């Protein structure tokens, strides 16, 4: 059996920056915050060698975030921070973010697109066509929050089926507005082209048997390691996979190999 943290992991779902919650509780907001250096420090402590991030300034405060400024900030911060890569945030309510994505997807630090219908305040079904058309033109990888009411995993299925050029990661296995832990997995089962994945970044990932069930249902090649750092503790999320009731080669696929296969050379890390 591999020793804990032996596999150099790739975290496909992280953030950095200051969290601004709706409660106004600065103490709690501080628990969820962490600058780029802190995110890398926590990752490095448990042999997470690369974290793909979007800036919290592009997502928070809810319905008020400046995604345009956040993208500019992230391009600068990530380019200067070894151990990070960037998602460019597209907010369809801010059309300038499409132009930013057009430019940034060609830059070495940017490896994909981030969507967050809940924080930006739109239903994915109302804006999916232009988002997926854009992503298809760029053959882009898209990471999206799921599965609250604006971002139901099932609502992405028709678009993933229509646009097989888009590789879609449904975030947060186990997350569901209604308490149903199966939304992401069930959505993958409804897709036709093998272009939809899910990540382990939900707090629900600690539920015994959930990650193991997801692997059985959709196959290990559809499950990616994510932490949602700094909102969640990267070491805890890593330990959940290291200690999963799964063979070592399956753990390695989740922690690293699936990401290197999906993102390819843009990650700038060795495939093994």
BALO-258230 format. One record per atom (N, C-alpha, C, O): residue in three letters; x, y, z. Coordinates in pm, whole numbers, plus 32768, in hexadecimal, padded with zeros to 4 digits. Layout:
ALAXYZ
...
# end
This chain:
UNK80547F898000
UNK800080008000
UNK8058807C8000
UNK80BE80808044
UNK803080E37FB2
UNK807981607FB3
UNK807381A2803B
UNK800D819B8080
UNK80E281E28063
UNK80E1823180DC
UNK808A82AC80C9
UNK807C82DB8058
UNK805082E38135
UNK8001835D8128
UNK805183CC80E3
UNK80C683E18102
UNK801084128086
UNK804A8483803E
UNK80BA845A7FDE
UNK810284B07FAC
UNK80C983D87FC3
UNK813883AC7F6E
UNK812483D77EDD
UNK818683F17E96
UNK80A983DF7EB1
UNK808C84017E26
UNK808B84997E17
UNK804384DC7E60
UNK80DA84D17DBA
UNK80D685627DA4
UNK805285897D60
UNK803F85717CE9
UNK7FFA85C47DAD
UNK7F7085D87D80
UNK7F5D865B7D35
UNK7FAD86B87D41
UNK7EF2865F7CE6
UNK7EC986D87C9E
UNK7E3A86F77CC8
UNK7DE086A57CB8
UNK7E27876F7CFE
UNK7DA6879E7D2F
UNK7D6487EF7CC0
UNK7D93885C7C9F
UNK7CF787BD7C87
UNK7CB888007C16
UNK7C5288697C41
UNK7C1588A97BEB
UNK7C3F887D7CC3
UNK7BD888DB7CF0
UNK7C0689247D6E
UNK7BF188F57DDE
UNK7C4489977D5A
UNK7C6C89EA7DC9
UNK7C498A7B7DB1
UNK7C1A8AA17D46
UNK7C618ACB7E17
UNK7C508B5C7E11
UNK7CC38B9A7E5E
UNK7D158B547E99
UNK7CC88C1D7E5F
UNK7D1C8C687EBB
UNK7CD98CEE7ED2
UNK7C888D1B7E81
UNK7CFA8D2F7F41
UNK7CC88DB47F5A
UNK7C748DBD7FD8
UNK7C738D63802B
UNK7C2E8E2C7FE2
UNK7BDC8E4B8057
UNK7B4B8E24803F
UNK7B0D8E4F7FDE
UNK7B188DD28097
UNK7A8C8DA78090
UNK7A358E1280D0
UNK7A538E43813D
UNK79C88E35808D
UNK79678E9580C3
UNK78DF8E5280C2
UNK789E8E4A805A
UNK78B58E228135
UNK78368DDB813F
UNK77C18E388152
UNK77D18EB2815F
UNK774B8DFD8152
UNK76D18E4D815D
UNK76B08E7381ED
UNK765F8ECD8204
UNK76EE8E31824D
UNK76CF8E4C82DA
UNK77148EC8830E
UNK76E88F038371
UNK77808EF282CD
UNK77CD8F6382FE
UNK78278F418374
UNK785F8F9C83B2
UNK78368EC28393
UNK78898E988403
UNK791B8E9183D4
UNK79428E33838E
UNK79698EF483FA
UNK79F28EFA83C8
UNK7A498E8983FE
UNK7AA68E5D83BB
UNK7A2C8E5B8477
UNK7A798DEC84AD
UNK7A688D6F8457
UNK7ACA8D308430
UNK79EA8D4C8439
UNK79CE8CD583E7
UNK7A058CE9835A
UNK7A3E8C8C8321
UNK79F38D608322
UNK7A298D7A829D
UNK7ABF8D62829A
UNK7AF58D308237
UNK7B028D868306
UNK7B928D6F830D
UNK7BB88CDC830A
UNK7C1F8CB782D2
UNK7B638C888345
UNK7B7E8BF88341
UNK7B7D8BC482B1
UNK7BC88B678291
UNK7B2A8BFE825B
UNK7B1B8BD081D1
UNK7B7D8C148170
UNK7B7B8BF880F9
UNK7BD18C6C81A3
UNK7C288CBC814E
UNK7CB78C88814D
UNK7CE18C4081A8
UNK7D018CAC80E7
UNK7D8F8C8B80E0
UNK7DCB8CC68062
UNK7D958CB17FF5
UNK7E398D0F806E
UNK7E768D487FF6
UNK7EBD8CDB7FA7
UNK7EC48C687FD2
UNK7EF28D007F33
UNK7F2E8C9D7EDA
UNK7FA08C527F1E
UNK7FAD8BD97F0E
UNK7FF18C997F69
UNK80628C577FAD
UNK80318BF28014
UNK806B8B878023
UNK7FC68C14805B
UNK7F908BB880BF
UNK7F548B3C807D
UNK7F658ACD80B0
UNK7F108B4F800E
UNK7ED88ADD7FC5
UNK7F478A7E7F9A
UNK7F3A8A047FA8
UNK7FB38AB47F66
UNK80248A607F3B
UNK80678A1E7FB4
UNK808E89AA7FAD
UNK80738A678022
UNK80B18A2D8099
UNK806389B480CA
UNK809D894C80E7
UNK7FDF89C380D4
UNK7F8C89548104
UNK7F9388DE80A3
UNK7F98886A80CE
UNK7F9388FB8022
UNK7F9C88917FBF
UNK802188487FC8
UNK802687CD7FCA
UNK808D88947FCE
UNK811388587FD0
UNK81278800804A
UNK8171879D8043
UNK80E7882180B8
UNK80F787D48133
UNK80C687458125
UNK80EF86ED8171
UNK806C872D80C4
UNK803786A680B1
UNK804F86758021
UNK800486237FEC
UNK80B986AA7FE2
UNK80E5867C7F5F
UNK807A868F7EF3
UNK806B863B7E9A
UNK803086FC7EFB
UNK7FDF872B7E8A
UNK8039878A7E3D
UNK805687F87E6C
UNK806487617DC7
UNK80CD87AB7D80
UNK8095881A7D29
UNK80E088727CFE
UNK801488167D0D
UNK7FD8887C7CB8
UNK7F45888D7CDF
UNK7EFE882B7CF3
UNK7F19890B7CE9
UNK7E8E892B7D06
UNK7E5C89897C9B
UNK7E9A89EF7C7E
UNK7DEA89677C5E
UNK7DAE89BE7BF8
UNK7D458A127C3F
UNK7CE789DD7C7A
UNK7D568A977C37
UNK7D078AF07C8B
UNK7CB78B547C38
UNK7CD88B727BC5
UNK7C4E8B857C77
UNK7C0B8C007C4C
UNK7C098C5D7CC5
UNK7C048C2E7D36
UNK7C0D8CE07CAE
UNK7C178D3E7D1E
UNK7B908D547D61
UNK7B2A8D617D1E
UNK7B918D587DE5
UNK7B158D727E2D
UNK7ADF8DFD7E0E
UNK7A678E157E1D
UNK7B358E5A7DE5
UNK7B038EDF7DC1
UNK7AA88EDC7D48
UNK7A598F387D34
UNK7AB28E737CF5
UNK7A5A8E667C81
UNK79D58E247CA3
UNK797C8E1D7C4F
UNK79C88DF37D20
UNK79518DA87D48
UNK79088DE57DBE
UNK788F8DCF7DCE
UNK794C8E307E10
UNK79158E667E8C
UNK79268EFE7E90
UNK79858F337E57
UNK78C98F467ED2
UNK784F8F147F13
UNK77E58EE97EAE
UNK77E58F167E3B
UNK778E8E937ED9
UNK77298E597E81
UNK76D98EC77E3C
UNK76AB8F277E7A
UNK76CA8EB77DB9
UNK76808F127D60
UNK76C68F997D4C
UNK76928FED7D02
UNK77368FB07D8C
UNK777890327D83
UNK780B90297D5B
UNK784E908F7D51
UNK783D8FB27D44
UNK78CC8FA17D28
UNK78F28FE17CA4
UNK78A48FE37C45
UNK796A90147C9F
UNK79A0904F7C24
UNK79F48FE57BDE
UNK7A6D8FDB7BF4
UNK79B38F977B8A
UNK79F98F297B47
UNK7A628F5C7AE5
UNK7AC78F1A7ACF
UNK7A4A8FD07AAA
UNK7AAD90097A4D
UNK7B2E902A7A96
UNK7B9A90037A6B
UNK7B2290727B05
UNK7B9A90937B55
UNK7BDB90167B8D
UNK7C55900D7B95
UNK7B888FB47BB5
UNK7BBF8F387BEA
UNK7C148EED7B85
UNK7C7D8EB77BA8
UNK7BE88EEA7B09
UNK7C368EA67AA1
UNK7CBB8EEB7A89
UNK7D228EA97A77
UNK7CBA8F6F7A88
UNK7D378FB97A75
UNK7D978F9C7AE9
UNK7E0E8F837AD3
UNK7D628FA07B62
UNK7DB48F837BD8
UNK7DEF8EF77BD1
UNK7E668EE57BEA
UNK7D9C8E957BAE
UNK7DCA8E0A7BAD
UNK7E388DF37B46
UNK7E988DAB7B60
UNK7E288E327AD1
UNK7E8F8E207A6C
UNK7F178E4F7A9F
UNK7F7D8E127A81
UNK7F188EBA7AEC
UNK7F948EF07B23
UNK7FC78E987B95
UNK803D8E747B98
UNK7F6F8E777BF4
UNK7F988E2C7C6B
UNK7FC78DA07C46
UNK80308D737C75
UNK7F7C8D5B7BF3
UNK7F9D8CD17BD3
UNK801F8CC97B83
UNK806F8C6F7B99
UNK80338D267B28
UNK80AE8D267AD9
UNK81298D357B32
UNK81968D0A7B0C
UNK81188D727BA8
UNK81898D887C02
UNK81908D247C75
UNK81E48D317CCE
UNK81378CBF7C75
UNK81308C627CE6
UNK81448BD37CB6
UNK80E48B957C86
UNK81BB8B9C7CC2
UNK81CF8B0E7CA0
UNK81738AB77CF4
UNK815F8ACF7D6B
UNK813C8A507CB3
UNK80DF89F77CF7
UNK804E8A157CDA
UNK7FF589CC7D07
UNK80338A827C8D
UNK7FAB8AA47C68
UNK7F9A8AAC7BD1
UNK7FF88AD17B89
UNK7F258A887BA1
UNK7EF38AA87B1C
UNK7E6A8AEA7B2D
UNK7E328AE87B9B
UNK7E358B237AC3
UNK7DBF8B787ACC
UNK7D4D8B477A75
UNK7D618B187A05
UNK7CD28B527AAC
UNK7C598B547A5A
UNK7C328BE67A43
UNK7C368C377AA0
UNK7C0E8C0879C8
UNK7BD38C8B79AF
UNK7B3D8C8179CA
UNK7AFB8C24799A
UNK7B078CDF7A14
UNK7A7A8CDB7A3B
UNK7A268D1C79CE
UNK7A408D8D79A6
UNK79C38CD4799E
UNK795E8D0E7945
UNK78DE8D247994
UNK78A58CC679CC
UNK78B28DA07999
UNK78328DC579D1
UNK77E08DFE795F
UNK77FD8E6C7931
UNK777A8DB7792F
UNK77308DE778BA
UNK76E78E6978D1
UNK76BC8EAB7872
UNK76D78E90794F
UNK769B8F13796D
UNK76FF8F84795E
UNK76DA8FFA7963
UNK777D8F60794B
UNK77E88FC27931
UNK782C8F9978AE
UNK788F8F5078B0
UNK77F98FC9783E
UNK782B8F9C77BC
UNK78C18FAF77A9
UNK78FE8F677759
UNK78FE900E77EF
UNK798E902177E1
UNK79DD8FA57805
UNK7A4E8F9477D7
UNK79A38F4E7858
UNK79EE8ED5787F
UNK7A028E777809
UNK7A608E28780A
UNK79AB8E7D77A4
UNK79C38E2B772C
UNK7A428E5A76E4
UNK7A938E0876B8
UNK7A528EDE76D9
UNK7ACB8F12769B
UNK7B488EEF76EA
UNK7BB08ED176B0
UNK7B3C8EF4776E
UNK7BAE8ECC77C0
UNK7BD08E3977AA
UNK7C468E15779E
UNK7B6B8DE677A4
UNK7B838D58778E
UNK7BC38D417705
UNK7C1C8CED76F8
UNK7B968D8A76A1
UNK7BD08D7E761B
UNK7C678D947622
UNK7CB48D4C75E2
UNK7C918DF8766E
UNK7D1F8E187679
UNK7D688DB876D6
UNK7DD28D8476B4
UNK7D2E8D9F774C
UNK7D788D5777B3
UNK7D878CC37796
UNK7DE88C8677C1
UNK7D298C88774D
UNK7D368BFA772E
UNK7DB18BDC76D8
UNK7DDC8B6976CF
UNK7DE78C41769B
UNK7E628C30764F
UNK7EE08C4676A0
UNK7F4E8C39766B
UNK7ED28C687720
UNK7F458C847774
UNK7F6C8C0677C2
UNK7F168BB477E2
UNK7FEC8BF677E1
UNK80198B77781C
UNK7FE28B5C78A7
UNK7FD78AE878CF
UNK7FBF8BC478F3
UNK7F8F8BAB797A
UNK7EFC8B83797F
UNK7ECC8B5679E7
UNK7EB38B937910
UNK7E228B7E790E
UNK7E008AFA78C9
UNK7E258AE67855
UNK7DBB8AA0790F
UNK7DA38A1B78DA
UNK7D1089FC78C2
UNK7CEF89907892
UNK7CB68A5A78E2
UNK7C298A3C78CD
UNK7BD18AAF78FC
UNK7C008B1C791E
UNK7B4F8A9378FE
UNK7AE68AF5791E
UNK7AA18ACB799F
UNK7A8B8A5479B7
UNK7A808B2C79F1
UNK7A348B147A6C
UNK79AB8B577A61
UNK79A08BCA7A37
UNK79418B0E7A88
UNK78B98B437A8F
UNK78878B367B1E
UNK78A78AD67B64
UNK78368B997B48
UNK77F68B8F7BCB
UNK776C8BD27BC6
UNK775E8C457BF2
UNK77088B8D7B91
UNK76838BC87B87
UNK764A8BF77C0D
UNK75FF8C597C11
UNK766D8BB57C79
UNK76348BDB7CFB
UNK766C8C617D2B
UNK761F8CB87D54
UNK76ED8C737D25
UNK77288CF07D54
UNK77098D657CF7
UNK76FB8DD77D25
UNK76FF8D4A7C76
UNK76E68DB77C18
UNK76518DD27C02
UNK762D8E3C7BD0
UNK75FC8D727C26
UNK756D8D8D7C27
UNK75278D7A7BA2
UNK74DD8DD27B76
UNK753D8D087B60
UNK74F48CE97AE5
UNK74DA8C547ADF
UNK75238C057B1A
UNK74728C2E7A97
UNK74568BA07A80
UNK74A88B737A08
UNK74AB8BB679A1
UNK74EB8B007A17
UNK75418AD379AA
UNK74F28ABF7929
UNK75258ADA78BD
UNK74778A907933
UNK74298A7B78BA
UNK740F8AF9786B
UNK73F88AF377F2
UNK74128B6C78AD
UNK73F88BEB7869
UNK74708C1D781B
UNK74628C7377C5
UNK74E78BEA7839
UNK75618C1E77FB
UNK75BB8BB177C4
UNK762A8BCD7797
UNK758E8B3577C6
UNK75E68AC677A2
UNK76138ACA7711
UNK76878AAE76F4
UNK75B98AEE76B5
UNK75E08AE67627
UNK76588B3F7607
UNK76BA8B0C75D0
UNK76588BC07626
UNK76D08C0E7605
UNK774D8BE07651
UNK77BB8BE6761B
UNK773C8BB276CD
UNK77B08B807718
UNK77EA8B0576D2
UNK78638AFE76BC
UNK77958AA576B0
UNK77C78A2A7674
UNK77F78A4075E5
UNK785689FF75BA
UNK77B98A9A759C
UNK77EC8ABA7516
UNK78798AF4751E
UNK78D08AD074D0
UNK788C8B4E757D
UNK79118B89758F
UNK79768B1E75B8
UNK79E28B14757D
UNK79528ACE761B
UNK79AE8A66764A
UNK79CE8A0175DB
UNK7A3F89D275D1
UNK796B89E07589
UNK79818981751D
UNK79E389B974B6
UNK7A3889707483
UNK79D88A397496
UNK7A358A767437
UNK7AC58A6B7468
UNK7B228A5D7419
UNK7AD68A7174EB
UNK7B5C8A6C7524
UNK7B8189E07554
UNK7BEE89CB758A
UNK7B2689817541
UNK7B3C88F97572
UNK7B6988FE7604
UNK7BCC88BE762B
UNK7B2089497652
UNK7B49896B76D9
UNK7B1789067740
UNK7AB488C1772C
UNK7B5F890177AE
UNK7B3288BB7826
UNK7AE78920787C
UNK7B16898F7893
UNK7A7188F878AB
UNK7A1B894F78FC
UNK7A04890D7983
UNK79D5889B798A
UNK7A24895579EE
UNK7A02892A7A75
UNK798B897C7AA5
UNK799289F77AA5
UNK7920893B7ACD
UNK78AC89837AFD
UNK788089547B87
UNK788588DD7BA7
UNK785589B37BD7
UNK781089917C53
UNK779289427C30
UNK7750895E7BCC
UNK777288E07C82
UNK76F588957C76
UNK76D888587D00
UNK773988437D49
UNK7663883B7D2A
UNK75E488317CE9
UNK757C88747D43
UNK752788337D80
UNK758788FC7D4B
UNK751F89487D8B
UNK74BB89727D20
UNK74C8894B7CAC
UNK745689C17D47
UNK73E389D27CEF
UNK74048A157C6A
UNK73C789F47C05
UNK74658A717C68
UNK748C8AB27BEA
UNK74ED8A5E7B98
UNK75078A7C7B24
UNK752389F67BD5
UNK759189AC7B96
UNK757C89167BA1
UNK75DB88CB7BB8
UNK750288E97B8F
UNK74E5885B7B9B
UNK753A880B7B39
UNK7541882C7AC2
UNK757A87A37B6A
UNK75D087537B14
UNK758487207A99
UNK75BA871F7A2B
UNK750886F87AAD
UNK74B986C47A3D
UNK74A2872C79D1
UNK74918709795D
UNK74A287AD79F6
UNK748A88177994
UNK7500882B7936
UNK74F2886B78CE
UNK757487F6795B
UNK75E987FF7902
UNK75EC878E789C
UNK763187987837
UNK75A1872578B5
UNK75AB86AE7862
UNK758B86C877CF
UNK75D8869F7779
UNK751B870B77AE
UNK74FF87217720
UNK756C876E76D8
UNK758787567662
UNK75AC87CA771E
UNK7613881C76DF
UNK769487CF76CD
UNK76D787DE7667
UNK76B7877D772E
UNK772C8726771D
UNK771686C376AC
UNK777586A17665
UNK769C8695769B
UNK767E8639762E
UNK7680867F75A6
UNK76AA86457542
UNK765486FD75A2
UNK765487477523
UNK76DF877574FC
UNK76FC87837485
UNK7735878E755F
UNK77B987C57544
UNK78258766757A
UNK785E878175E4
UNK784286F97534
UNK78A386987566
UNK793186CD756B
UNK7988869175AB
UNK794B873F7528
UNK79D1877A752D
UNK79F187B375B7
UNK7A6687C475DA
UNK798987CF7605
UNK799C880A7689
UNK79B0879A76EE
UNK7960873C76F5
UNK7A1B87A3773D
UNK7A2F874877AD
UNK79FC878F782A
UNK7A2F87F8784F
UNK79998756786B
UNK7953879778DA
UNK796E874D795C
UNK795D86D47965
UNK7999879879C2
UNK79AA87627A48
UNK793A87987AA1
UNK793188107AB8
UNK78E7873D7AD2
UNK787E87617B32
UNK78BD875D7BBD
UNK78E686F37BEC
UNK78C387D07BFE
UNK790587D87C80
UNK78B287997CEE
UNK783787937CE7
UNK78F8876A7D55
UNK78BC87497DD6
UNK786686CA7DD5
UNK77EE86D27DEB
UNK78A386587DBC
UNK785885DA7DCC
UNK781585D97E55
UNK785785EB7EBC
UNK779285C37E55
UNK774585C17ED1
UNK76F9863F7EEF
UNK769E863E7F42
UNK771B86AE7EAC
UNK76D5872D7EC4
UNK764C87287E81
UNK764087007E0D
UNK75E587517ECA
UNK755F87587E92
UNK750687AF7EE8
UNK750587A27F63
UNK74BB88077EA9
UNK746588637EF3
UNK73FD88197F46
UNK73CB884D7FAA
UNK73DB87A07F19
UNK737087537F58
UNK73A486E47FB3
UNK735786927FE3
UNK742786E27FCB
UNK74618679801F
UNK748185F97FD6
UNK74B6859C8013
UNK746285F07F56
UNK7480857A7F06
UNK7515857C7EE4
UNK754685DC7EA9
UNK755C85137F07
UNK75EC850C7EF1
UNK761284DB7E65
UNK768984D37E46
UNK75B284BB7E11
UNK75CF84737D94
UNK75C984C97D17
UNK75DD84957CA9
UNK75AE854B7D22
UNK7592859C7CAB
UNK760085957C42
UNK75E3857E7BCC
UNK767C85A87C6B
UNK76EA85AE7C0A
UNK76FB85277BC4
UNK770D85227B4A
UNK76F684BD7C10
UNK770984387BD7
UNK769784167B78
UNK76AF83E27B0B
UNK761D84327B9F
UNK75AA84167B47
UNK75B284667AC6
UNK758E84347A5B
UNK75E284E17ACF
UNK75EF85317A56
UNK765584F379F6
UNK763C84E9797E
UNK76C884C97A2B
UNK772C848979D5
UNK76F0840F798E
UNK770D83F77919
UNK769E83C579D5
UNK7661834D799A
UNK7602836D7928
UNK75E3831578D7
UNK75D383E97920
UNK7577841078B5
UNK75BF844A783C
UNK757F846A77D8
UNK764384577842
UNK768D849377D4
UNK76BB84277772
UNK76C183B17793
UNK76DD845576F7
UNK76F383F6768A
UNK778283F07656
UNK77A683917611
UNK77D584537675
UNK78558460762E
UNK78CF844D7686
UNK793F845E7655
UNK78C0842A7704
UNK7934841A775B
UNK797B849C7779
UNK79F2849B779A
UNK7934850D776C
UNK79728590777E
UNK794985D577FF
UNK7961864D780F
UNK790C858C785C
UNK78E085C778DB
UNK7920857B794F
UNK792485007951
UNK795285C879AE
UNK799A85957A21
UNK795E85D37AA0
UNK7909862B7A97
UNK798B85A67B13
UNK796485E57B91
UNK79DC85E97BED
UNK7A3585957BE4
UNK79DF864D7C46
UNK7A4F86547CA3
UNK7A2186397D32
UNK79AA86397D50
UNK7A8386227D87
UNK7A6A85F27E10
UNK7A6586637E76
UNK7A70864A7EEE
UNK7A5586E07E49
UNK7A6D87547E9F
UNK79FD87737F02
UNK7A0A87D47F4D
UNK799387287F05
UNK792787447F63
UNK794C871E7FF2
UNK799986C08008
UNK791487688052
UNK791E873B80DD
UNK78DB86B480EE
UNK78FC8669814A
UNK787C86948096
UNK78398612809B
UNK7896859F807A
UNK7873852B8090
UNK790D85BD8044
UNK796985508020
UNK799284FD8098
UNK79BD848B8089
UNK798585368111
UNK79A984E88187
UNK7941847D81A8
UNK7959842981FF
UNK78CE84818165
UNK7868841C817C
UNK78A08391815C
UNK78CF837B80EC
UNK789D833481B9
UNK78D582AF819E
UNK7892826E8126
UNK78178269811C
UNK78E4823D80CB
UNK78B181F48059
UNK788D82477FE0
UNK787982107F74
UNK788382CC7FEE
UNK7853831D7F7E
UNK78B4831E7F08
UNK788B83057E97
UNK793383397F22
UNK7993833C7EB4
UNK79A282B27E76
UNK79AB82A37DFC
UNK79A4824C7ECB
UNK79AF81C37E99
UNK793781A07E40
UNK794781607DD8
UNK78C081CA7E6A
UNK784781B27E1A
UNK785081FA7D95
UNK782D81C17D2D
UNK787E82777D95
UNK788B82C27D19
UNK78E7827B7CB6
UNK78CA82747C3F
UNK795782477CE8
UNK79B581FF7C92
UNK797381847C56
UNK798481677BE0
UNK7927813C7CA7
UNK78E380C47C73
UNK787B80EA7C09
UNK786C80A37BA6
UNK783681567C1D
UNK77C7817B7BC4
UNK77F581B17B3E
UNK77BC818D7AD7
UNK785C82067B3C
UNK788182487ABF
UNK790E82267A90
UNK7936824E7A22
UNK795A81DD7AE2
UNK79E381BB7ABC
UNK7A4682207AF2
UNK7A2882977AFC
UNK7ABB81F07B16
UNK7B1D82467B55
UNK7B4C82B67AF9
UNK7B7483207B29
UNK7B4782A17A75
UNK7B7A83067A1B
UNK7B2183827A13
UNK7B4483E379D0
UNK7AAE83807A57
UNK7A5483F47A58
UNK7A5B84417ADC
UNK7A1084A07AEF
UNK7AB584197B37
UNK7ABC84577BBC
UNK7B43849C7BCB
UNK7BAC845F7BB9
UNK7B3F851D7BEE
UNK7BB6856F7BFD
UNK7BC185A27C8D
UNK7B5D85B97CD0
UNK7C3C85B27CB9
UNK7C5685E57D40
UNK7C47867C7D44
UNK7C8386C47CF4
UNK7BF686AC7DA2
UNK7BE9873B7DBB
UNK7BD687537E4F
UNK7BA486FC7E96
UNK7BFF87CA7E7E
UNK7BF787E67F0E
UNK7B9D885A7F32
UNK7B6C88607FA3
UNK7B8588B77ED6
UNK7B4189357EF3
UNK7B8F898A7F57
UNK7B5689DD7F9D
UNK7C1289747F5D
UNK7C6989C77FB0
UNK7C588A5A7F8A
UNK7C408A767F15
UNK7C638ABA7FE5
UNK7C7A8AB08074
UNK7BFA8AA180C7
UNK7BFE8AA88141
UNK7B888A8E8083
UNK7B0A8A8180CD
UNK7B0C8A018121
UNK7AD889FF8191
UNK7B47899780EA
UNK7B57891A8132
UNK7BEB88FF8146
UNK7C4089398101
UNK7C0888A881A4
UNK7C93888981C7
UNK7CCB88278162
UNK7C9B87B68156
UNK7D3288528118
UNK7D6987FF80AD
UNK7D99877880E0
UNK7D868712809E
UNK7DD687778157
UNK7E0A86F9818D
UNK7D99869881AB
UNK7DA786208194
UNK7D2886CA81DD
UNK7CB6867381F9
UNK7C8086378178
UNK7C6385C08172
UNK7C72868B8111
UNK7C3E86598092
UNK7C9C85F28054
UNK7C6F858E801C
UNK7D1D860B8060
UNK7D7F85AB802C
UNK7D7685278078
UNK7D7884BB803C
UNK7D6C852E80FC
UNK7D6784B5814E
UNK7CEE84608129
UNK7CF583E5812D
UNK7C8084A08106
UNK7C07845480E0
UNK7C2583F7806B
UNK7BF283878067
UNK7C758424800C
UNK7C9783CF7F99
UNK7D05836C7FBF
UNK7CFD82F77F9A
UNK7D6A839A8007
UNK7DD4833E8031
UNK7D9F82C98082
UNK7DD282598079
UNK7D3682E380D2
UNK7CFF827C8129
UNK7C80823C80F0
UNK7C3C81F18136
UNK7C6082588075
UNK7BE8821E8038
UNK7BF68186802E
UNK7C6481518026
UNK7B858144802D
UNK7B8280B3801E
UNK7B8B80917F8A
UNK7B2D805C7F4E
UNK7C0080B17F51
UNK7C1880A17EC2
UNK7CA880707EB0
UNK7CFD808B7F04
UNK7CC480297E43
UNK7D4E7FFE7E28
UNK7DA980767E11
UNK7D7C80E27DEC
UNK7E2A80627E29
UNK7E8A80CF7E1C
UNK7E8D810A7D8F
UNK7E9C81837D80
UNK7E7F80B57D28
UNK7E8480EB7CA1
UNK7E0A81427C83
UNK7E1481A07C34
UNK7D9981247CC1
UNK7D2181767CB0
UNK7D3481FC7CF8
UNK7D0F82647CC2
UNK7D6C81F97D6F
UNK7D8882767DB6
UNK7DE482CF7D63
UNK7DD083487D5B
UNK7E4982937D25
UNK7EA682E27CD4
UNK7E5E83227C5D
UNK7E7A83947C3A
UNK7E0282D97C20
UNK7DB783147BB2
UNK7D68838D7BE0
UNK7D6683F47B9D
UNK7D2683817C52
UNK7CD783F17C85
UNK7D3084667CAB
UNK7D1384D87C88
UNK7D9C844A7CF1
UNK7DF184B47D26
UNK7E4584F97CBC
UNK7E6A856D7CCC
UNK7E6484B27C4E
UNK7EC484ED7BF0
UNK7EAB84CB7B5D
UNK7E9E85247B09
UNK7EA384497B3F
UNK7EAA841F7AB4
UNK7E3584537A60
UNK7E48847779EC
UNK7DBE84587A9A
UNK7D4C84897A4D
UNK7D5E851C7A28
UNK7D37854679BB
UNK7D99856A7A81
UNK7DB085F87A65
UNK7E19860979F8
UNK7E08865B799E
UNK7E8685BD79FE
UNK7EED85CC7997
UNK7EB785A1790F
UNK7EDD85DB78A9
UNK7E62853E790D
UNK7E268513788E
UNK7DC5857D7859
UNK7DC4859977E1
UNK7D7485B678B0
UNK7D0E86167885
UNK7D4C869A785A
UNK7D2A86CE77EF
UNK7DA586D278AB
UNK7DDA87587890
UNK7E5687557838
UNK7E7487B877F4
UNK7E9D86E77838
UNK7F1086D877E0
UNK7F8587327803
UNK7F9C87517878
UNK7FCE875B779D
UNK804D87A177B1
UNK803C882977F2
UNK809D885F7828
UNK7FC4886277EE
UNK7FB288E87828
UNK7FCA88EA78BE
UNK7FE3895378F7
UNK7FC2887678FF
UNK7FDC8873798D
UNK806F888979AE
UNK809088B97A1A
UNK80C688667951
UNK815488797969
UNK818F881979CD
UNK81F488367A0C
UNK814F87A579DE
UNK8184873E7A38
UNK819486BD79EA
UNK815386A87984
UNK81EA86687A1C
UNK820185E779DB
UNK8186859079E8
UNK813D85987A4B
UNK816F853C7984
UNK80F984E57985
UNK8102847879ED
UNK809C843E7A11
UNK8178845A7A20
UNK818383F17A87
UNK81EB84177AEE
UNK820383CB7B4C
# end
